Amino acid sequence: MTSGSVGRGAVSGLGRRKLVALAFAVMVFAATWIHPRWPAEQGLQSSLTIIALAWLVWHARRWHMRDGEFVAVCLFIALHSVAARWLYSYVPYDAWCQRWLGWSPHLAFGWTRNHFDRLIHLAYGLCFLPAIHTWLRERWPLGKGQAFTLAVMAVMCSSLLYEWGEWAVALTLSPEQAEAYNGQQGDIWDAHMDMLLATIGGLLTWPLLGRTDSNHRAPSP
């Protein structure tokens, strides 16, 4: 069996919309590796991208996953890929806004740090909680509120584990590499804010879950 047939088999059955979203995420990931500025540091960040893509395909094939939930996770992976290329702290979003919109977020809001990492952590809760919520209701006979509470807790716990893992990796690096990898930008409360934003992002999905709850498919006996 060729590698091409293995790859096609891995994504077969996902559906057209899911395949388009997956292709978009993979293309963005590949594009961010064209002439990388910090290959070693980007490689550390991108290891999670590869794991996330593999998990997403496996999960979508094993469990029921709405197209919107799949697209949301792919969007998060694409955003993370962009952030990884510029090590989060150096994403030139302000320059992009000035070039394309003639507007500077930093000047408008008086920002003194790069806030792209804040966006990513907020997006984590927004993009992953609906999929977690659906999985919990497929896996166990839970009500919407019960599953939502557990999904928020899952977002909070996974955010904590990520910050612990980031700290553990930083211990093995030089001070300069650790700063580039963590992207704290001198903020001693960076990890706390990141976890809070992920939680807020998850909480914000409640109205969306309310609209889609009538479409929930009960697990097969």
N, C-alpha and C positions, 0 to 999 in steps of 0.2 A: 504494500500500500504506500502510495507516495505521500509526501508531506502536504501537497496541495489537497489531496482527498481527505486527509486527516483534518485539515483546517476547515474544509467545507463541511465535514461531518460534525465538527464541533459547534458550528453556528446554524446548522440546518434546523428548521422548525421554529426559528425565532419570529418569523413574520417580516413583511417588507419594512414597516416603520422601525422596528427594532434593528434590522440590518442596516438601514440608512443611518440611524443614530450611532450605531457601533462603528460604522465606517467613518463617520465624521470624527468621533473621538480618537480613533486610531490615526487618522490623517493629521489631526492637530498634534497628537503626540509625536508622530514622525517629523512633522514640520519643525517642531521645537528643537529637534536634534540636528538641524542644518547649521553647520558652523557654530557649535555650542561655545559659549563664552567661558563657562566654568565646568568642564566635562565631569570632573570627579565629584564636585558638589551636586551637580545636576543629576548625576547617576544615583547618588544617595536618595535624592528626592523622588526620582523616577521609578525606583524599585517598587514603591507603593502603587504607582500607576499600573505597572504590569500585573501586580497581584490583584488590583481592583478589576481590571479588564477580565482576567481569568475567572475571578469569582462571579462577576456579573453574568458572563455567558453560562457558567455552571448553574447559578441560581435561577436564571430565567428559564433554563431547560428543565430544571427539576421542580420548580414551584410556579404557581400562577403569578404572573407579574403584568400589570397593566402597561400598555404602551407608554402612557405618560410617565409612569414611575421609571421605566427603563430609560426613556429619553432624559429625564431629570438626572439620573445617575451618570449618563454619558456626558451631559453638560458639565457636571461637576468634574469629571475626569479631564475634560478638555480644559476647564479653567485651571485645574491643578497643574496640568502639563505646561500651560503658559507661565504659571507662577514658578514652577520648578526651573524653567529656563533662566529666569532672572532671579532665582533664589529668593523669591517672595519680596525681599526688601528693595529690589531694584527694578521692579516692573514699571516701565515708563508710561503708566496710564495718564499721568498729568500731561505729559508731552503729547500723547495721542489725542486727548481731549482738546488741547489747545490747537492742534493741527486740524482736526476734523470738525470741531464744534466751535472753535474760537472761544473756549471757556476753560478756566482752570479751577478744578475742585480745590486745590490747595489754597489758592487765593480766596476763593469764595467762602470756604469754611475755616480758614486760618490754620490749616493742618501743617505740622512740622515734621511728620513722619510719613512713610509710605504705608498706606492702609490696605493694600491689596490682600495682605494676609488676613485682615479682618473680614474682607469679603468672602474669602475662601472658607473660613470657619463658619460664617453665617450660612453660606451656601451648603455646607455639609449637612446641617440640620434640615434646611429646606428641601434638599434633594434626596436625602436618604430616608427621612422619617416615613414618608408615605409607603415606600417599599417595605420597610420594617413592619409597619402597621398591618399591611396586607398579609405579609408572611405570618405574623403572629395569629391573625384570625383564620388563616388557612391551616395553621399547625394545631391550634387549640380552640375550643369553643368559648371564645372571649367576646364580650360586648365591645362596641366601638370605644367607649370611654376607658375600659380596662386595657384594651390593646394600645390605645393612645398613651396612657400613663406608662405602660411598660416600654413602649417605643421611645418616649422621651428619656426614660431612665437608661435605655440602651445607648442613645446618642450621648448622654452625659458620661456614662461609664467608658464608652469607646473613646471619647474626647480625652478623658483622664488618662487612659492607657496610652494614647498617642503622645500626650505630653510627657509621660514617664519614659516612653521609648525614645522620644527626641532627646530628653535629658541624658539617658543612658548612652546614646550614640555620641552625644557631645562630649562626654567624659573621655572618650577614646581619641578625640581630635585635639589639635593645637588650639590655643585661645582664639586665633584668627579664624580658623576653619569652623570652630564651634559657633562663633558669632554669625558667620555667614550661613551656617546650616540652620541655626535656631531662628535667626531673623528677629531677635528681640528689639533691636534698635535702641538699646538703652532703657527699655521699659521693664522694670522689675515685676510688674503685674501682667506681663504679656500673656503668660500661660492662663492666668485666671480670666482675662478678658476673652481669650480665644474660646475657652470652655463655656463661658457665659453666652457668647454670640452663637455658638453651635446650639445651645439649649434654646435660645430665643428663636433661632431659625426653625427648630423643630416645633416649638409651640405655635408659630405662625401658620403652620400647615393645618391646624384644626378646622378652619372654615372649609378648606378644600376637601378634607376627609368627610365633612358633613354633606357636601354636594355629591360625592361619589359613593357614599355608603349604601345607597339603594342598589348599586350595581355589584355589590359584594357577592361573590360566588362561594357558597358553602363548600367545605371540603367533601370530597367523595367518600362514601362509606367504605 
